[in-house]
Each structure stands twice: as C-alpha cells, then as structure tokens.
Amino acid sequence: MVRIRLSRVGAKGRPFYHVVVTDQRSARDGRSIERLGYFNPGAAGEHDKRLVLDVEKLNAWVAKGAQCSDKVAALAKEAAKQPAAA
C-alpha cells in the first residue's frame, strides 16, 4: 500500500521533514516515490516557510488510493487554508 507521510531530515535537535509518497514497507527515511513538499516545525520569522505542500499532487495520489498519515492529513488541511502564493 502507498502512504503519504513525513521523512525526517535535518540536524539533531533541528527537525525538518519532507512530505513524501512511499511504500508503507519502506523505512521512514528510506526510498520514496515522490516528494510533495516540506514541513519545517522550527520556522521562525517571515522569511522561513513552515509548510510548503503541493495540494494538487497530494489529492491526485489520494485519488489513486494512497493513504495519508495522521500528521500529513492535518498538514494538508492547514495547507488548504493558506492563500496561494503569487
């Protein structure tokens, strides 16, 4: 089964996550099929973006049968509320 979940990158104590489409059997930071965006929980200031997510690609994968993790589902809801960048 295909899952949409977070893959951790970044330094110790400074987490940064990629939102990836992957087979559920692969490791958390293992091989992924496609990267849909990123989540930076430590973003501070107006220049750092906390969440960048391609909602159209995410919806396309869900339509194909991929399942979102709980956190990605919450982030997708948050990304849908964000105004589109010009």
Secondary structure by P-SEA (a helix, b strand, c coil): cbbbbbbbbccccbbbbbbccccccccccccccccccccccccccccccccccaaaaaaaaaaacccccaaaaaaaaaaaaccccc
